[in-house]
Amino acid sequence: MDDTKFERHRQPWRQDEIQKLHQLAGKGMSVRAIAKALTRSEESVKDRAKLDKIRIAKLR
């Protein structure tokens, strides 16, 4: 059961990734789009955003 989608599983966040997360969230991108851009799971992106108190747009 090889899930290549999570090749970076449990990797610590680098400073540049955190900055990019802030930028993308600021542009109103969805969790899915941000996760794809950062090659991280949506779960990871949500957790990090919560940690940094970043609001990610909910798609309506």
N, C-alpha and C positions, 0 to 999 in steps of 0.2 A: 504493500500500500504506500506508494511513493507520491507524496503530494508536493509537486514542484512549485506550486503557487506560494508556498511558505518557505522558500529556500533561505530566508533570512530570519527564521523563527527565533524569537527571544533575543534578537540582537539589540545591544544598547543603542539608544538614539544618539546620533552625532549632532553637534551644534548646527551644522549646515542643514541637516534634515529638519531640525526643529524650526529653523528660520523659514524653510520652504513650507512647512506645515502652516505656520503663521500667515505667510503670504497667500497661499492657496485658499485657506479658510477665509481670509480677508476679501478675496475675490468672489466669495460666495459659491465655491465649488462644493460638490457633495462629498460625503465620506468615501464613497466608492471611487470617485474620480481622484481624490487625494491619495487614497490607498494605492491606486494604480500608478500614479505619478511618482510615488515614493517607493514603489515595489514593496509594500508592507500590507499586512492583512487589515481589513476594515476594523477588526477588533482592536488591533494595535494602535491604529490611528485614533479611534475613539478614546482609548485609554490615555494616550498621550495628550490628546486635546483636553480631556477632563483634568489631567494633572496640571496643565498649563492654563486652565480656565479659558480655553479658546472656544468660541461658539462656532459650530459648523452648521451651515445652512441645511435645514430639513427640506427635502424636495416635496413639493405639493403636487 
